[in-house]
Amino acid sequence: MSATTTPRTTVTEREARQVAEAARQQDWHKPSFAKELFLGRFRLDLIHPHPLPDEESVRRGEEFLAELRAFCETAIDPARIEREARIPDEVVAGLKELGALGMKIDPRYGGLGLTQLYYNKALALVGSVSPAVGALLSAHQSIGVPQPLKLFGTQEQKDAFLPRCARTDISAFLLTEPDVGSDPARLATTAVPDGDDYVLDGVKLWTTNGVVADLLVVMARVPKSEGHQGGITAFVVEAAAEGVTVENRNAFMGLRGIENGVTRFHRVRVPAANRIGPEGAGLKIALTTLNTGRLSLPAMCAGAGKWCLKIAREWAAEREQWGKPVALHEAVGAKISFIAATTFALEAVLDLSSQMADEDRNDIRIEAALAKLYGSEMAWKMADELVQIRGGRGYETAESLRARGERAVPAEQILRDLRINRIFEGSTEIMHLLIAREAVDAHLSVAGDLIDPDKPLSAKAKAGANAGVFYAKWLPKLVAGPGQLPTAYGEFKHGIDLSGHLRHVERTARKLARSTFYAMSRWQGRMETKQGFLGRIVDIGAELFAMSAACVRAERLWREGEHGREAYQLADAFCRQARIRVDELFARLWTNTDDLDRKVVKHVLGGAYTWLEEGILDPSGEGPWIADATPGPPARENARRPFGS
């Protein structure tokens, strides 16, 4: 069958939503600062005083960071990784010896048992030296075999696989397929029960670590049959098993050392004992794993911000233009201020979310998602500003700079490396929808049947009664709050006054909730199609969360006597910058070109503007837009290359 005629799994929009909804963690057993924020309730008590790690975890974490720093300084050559597009075997061997593969794995299985806070600090450190090495460690531990087994594995599975993952084996996570991205309802890879085994067939795309992995977490669809409830299911698969073929090692604009490939399964037998959780629980396992797994990306984004700040500071003080350092020119100085203030805020969001994950007192699924969304977007902007500050040298490669005798600053590389974070583990657009769904969960819980066209009148009547009770209590609380009291949050005032920013967050949270309610009342069932509006709602919530985290972190540092005054300055600068962005987002909630954009898109797809494309040549090669993913035997030689082989 030709690539252009490959059959595709077809599902309706409603079926796709039902699959995604079924995979959601729908219960809220613990409080959530971000969830309350979207409901117009500023629960500062959930994050202030700033939660702190215990002394023992700090001691163990700092000891490991010291060892890791020494290793990164002496054993990792980032220029070589960029030049050769591979992480040397000896680097991975050294990481294994150091215990870096088992940072999050319990010591009983041979791991280091670091907290989420110190795991993220380690990723920020490694990622600042080589984002490719950071991606290797993150994919292995944040979404690879260790995390889902920690949360959902049997004791037998933990005993069998976690010691390997802690010291010797690299793992990977395989969900995406050539024709399936963020729409898992169309997942085509199958796992057919056969006695005590399952037989896997299918193709997986963008398998980070897949080229070098020893163990794989694979999502596959089990057909429903007698004795099998079926559904998307998670399996641990040996990468060296018969029938597993890495058909291609992919190359990208950044992360040149990443081991990412295309993996084909052809009649691969997997013992039923390797199934993680029950049949049909695969997506729920994947999403739950990502609740904290997503924090690895903002960790490396925060590390990137620190590096951007260092380079911007040193270069802008050295480079003179028109009689003074370029940093003292307002156009450049504004960029440096943005980088400094935003780096402070990103680290505040990361540390707060990480420590809350460690304490497990709060539900942080929205906080982690916001951290990923906000960190990836802001880090990209900071790197872009760094390239602009460096000018032509920012666009020039480090190798070229070195060759002509200047400091080899890889500014253009970090821009390329960071770009994937806006796509990895949920693109910005998907994160907007995911967070928006959680943000309006309380509304849909009480009024969802009212806007569901398939619900009978009896269900709508019941929903109407429940909604009336809920909104009668909720709406009056959005009218006034502590944010209108001049003395509220007075403890956040030490020369520099941050209390006004927190009052602004409280007032704005109520305004955000009112805007969401008005939109739901206006659009009802069509609300889910208003992706531009929902994205802006989420972006406002992200700014409010970051402002809150920045203020709480500044107060913590003040009370600890460590850089308190400087922290207050940075928090104040960040909040003032963020408030301007929030005002712009609110203005665009109701004044935008969303409706016009939809009309233009229809005309573009209908071919009305093809005349605009005349006068150019398309350098793209021939071939299908989406590669053939028909199950069957491999057509290419196995490109799998385990480290040390």
LINCORJO-V605829 format. One line per field, one symbol per residue. phi: phi as a letter, one per 40 degrees, with the letter a starting at -180 (. if undefined). A space follows every 10 residues. Layout:
phi=???
This chain:
phi=.cccbdcbcb bcdccccccc cccccccbcb cbdccccccg bccdccbbcd cbccccccdc cccccccccc cccbbbbccc ccccfacddc ccccccccgc cbdccddcbg ccgccddccc ccccccccca dccccdcccc bcbcddcccd cbcccccccc bcccccbbbc babbbcbdbb bcbcdcdbcb bccagcbbbc aibbbfcdgc cbccbbcbca ccccacgbcg hcbbbcbccc ccgcbccacc bbcbfccccb abbbbbfccb ddccccgccg cdccccccdc dbdccccccc cccccccdcc cccccccccb afgadccccd ccdccccccc cccdcccccc cccccccccf cbcbccdccc ccdccccccc ccccccdccc gdcccccccc cccbgbcccc ccccccccdc ccbdfhcdcc cdcccccccb dccccbbdcc bccccccccc cccccccdcc ccccdcccca adcccdccgc ccaagcbccc cccccccccc cccccccccc ccbfccdccc ccccccdccc cccccccccc cccccccccc gbfccccccc cccccccccc ccdcccccdb babdccdccc ccccccgcbc ccccgbbccc cchccbccbc diccbbcccc adcgc
